[in-house]
Amino acid sequence: MPDWSYHPLFKPWLSILPGNAGREFIHRGMSLLSQLPGGRPFIEFLGHMSPSEKLSRNLFGLHFDSPVGLSGKIDPRLSGIKAFPNLGFGAIEVGPITKFSRDPDSAACLPKKQDALVLPERAETIGLIAAKKKLTNSSSRTVPILVRLEEPLIIAEHLKDAGDVFIIEIDSIESIDDLTYIKTVLESKPVLLAIRHSMVADNLLKLKSASQFADGFMIEEDRILRGGKQVLPLQQSDGMVHALNLIKNEIDIPVITSGGVAQPADALALFEAGAGLVFLSGGYVASGPGLPKRINEALMDEQGAGQKILPGWIWYWLFGLFILLGGSAVLFFSFTKVILFYDEAFMQMTRLELMAYNPNLYKFMSHDRMTLAGTMISGGYIYMQLARHGIRYGLHWARRAFNIGAITGFLGILLFLGFGYFDWLHGLFWLILLPFYITGFVKTRKANQSPASKNRENTPSWKKAVYGQLLFVILGFSFVLGGVVISTIGVTSVFVDTDLKYICMTPEQLNALNEKLIPVIAHDRAGFGSALFSVGLLVLTLSLWGFHEGSAWVWRTFMIGGIPAFAAGIFTHFYIGYIDFIHLLPAYFALALYIGGLVLTKDYFKQI
């Protein structure tokens, strides 16, 4: 669940559901989706959350795809354990696990100020048997699992095969003998001792002694006990950094942290202080499921490896340029001749004869070609921007978006055959484009660079951009849906009621005039629908994958790229006098989404 859906759509109503119903609904829903055929690729399509291979690390003899993990406080019932690895997490903590289940005295919640996570004083658990059953399910072991044992001396032997690393709170062991016994029972699997950051200074000697037997420490967020509840302030990175420094200066042992991270800057501070892994708790709930992705992208930005030019991007750029020029040519003819010589040859009717018979019919055909032209110009510009600013630097998401749009565009040529008319110029245009695309595809196969982002804090511009991103996602989806509808109409009924009302003719009358007239119009409609579908996918993928703070080129792509399509889609109708409100309502709706998205995201994209 990306932030653009979590904050505007889900979070407001999930928070008002009784008890922990909201939490369980979303966790179970995500897990169910991840298990459906194609579910995980669909989740990846929506959020593009997979971490870069450059962020992977080895710790405790295990491989972690990302140094960002999720605290067990977030999912005490283990209902979302199958979904979380798809959100950019490199490890999942579960627990605390107890011998018997324990229901919560109160529901977990975020206060209105959203500055703390409030949990029951005694953590909710599902018990040993249920936890073991869920953890031994192989489908849930796509990332390392860290198991927190609340009663380690009693239950450790039952869970030795259920986890990869085990966490024991330092207060739950009375002596070193207890620790050595637990390690023996767990067959020497890594054991971490957990301690709240406020307790580190007073327990350094105990930690030094335990470090001879433990494999590492977990520094945890502090809590405030109040009225049978524990209040966990979201931002505690300063105290945790201090605790990290104390341990790192005295003990040479891996240290990870849990909680106290509300935004990417907090996690970066912990990594800089020496944390091997950083686990999220309340910050994940407050900031949204996109927080691990934002941290991963901030880490990529911190690496600052520099941008390397990927040879072959120019072929993709030329592909976009030719589409833009082709759209410009179509626009020129739609304002002048409209009916070209090969159209006249097919219909056995000249443009002057058509104009004389029904001027509105002639204008209607020009309007179809104008809208196609505007869509092509917008699509060509987006292709050029993806090539110049994305594929050129090896960004795999930009190449993937480009390929999705281009391939669907090529396949759309099949729609032109719906009514038996295929103009040779259109076919020749695609044949010219094809070698440019294939060459670009082959020469950019090594585009595997993951995105980086300047985003560090939950600033007002970021919060606004989340809503702006939703508007652009809806816009892209609307274009895709519109392309499907228009293409379907183009290869079936060809006209809608408002079209016939404007033309003042029925399909039967058009056929009586010239039986080859409708195939030409259907060809134009299907062509426009195919182009709109392809450009819609470009807008949708750019909206889903291209939102990174400081990427001003993405904002420019939306702004400049939208002008030709909207100008052609709306002003063309006024130019020919086809201004039926219902007919234009989808275009007005899309324009409102476009303007709203630009306004809400401008500050975010232009942050330096």
Secondary structure, 3 states (H helix, E strand, C coil): CCHHHHHHHHHHHHCCCCCCHHHHHHHHHHHHHHHCCCHHHHHHHHHCCCCCHHHCEEECCEEECCCEEECCCCCCCCCCCCCHHHHCCCEEEEEEECCCCECCCCCCECCCCCCEEEEECCCCECCHHHHHHHHCCHHHCCCCEEEEECCHHHHHHHCCCCCCEEEEEHHHCCCHHHHHHHHHHCCCCCEEEEEEHHHCHHHHHHHHHHCCCCCEEEEECCCEEECCEEEEECCCHHHHHHHHHHHHHHCCCCEEEECCCCCHHHHHHHHHCCCCCEEECHHHHHHCCCHHHHHHHHHHHHHCCCCCCCCCHHHHHHHHHHHHHHHHHHHHHHHCCCCCHHHHHHHCCCHHHHHHHCHHHHHHHHHHHHHHHHHHHHHHHHHHHHHHHHHHHCEHHHHHHHHHHHHHHHHHHHHHHCCCCCCHHHHHHHHHHHHHHHHHHHHCCCCCECCCCCCCCCCHHHHHHHHHHHHHHHHHHHHHHHHHHHHHHHCCCCCCHHHHHHHCCCHHHHHHHCCCHHHHHHHHHHHHHHHHHHHHHHHHHHHHHCCCCCCHHHHHHHHHHHHHHHHHHHHHHHHHCCCCHHHHHHHHHHHHHHHHHHHHHHHHHCCC
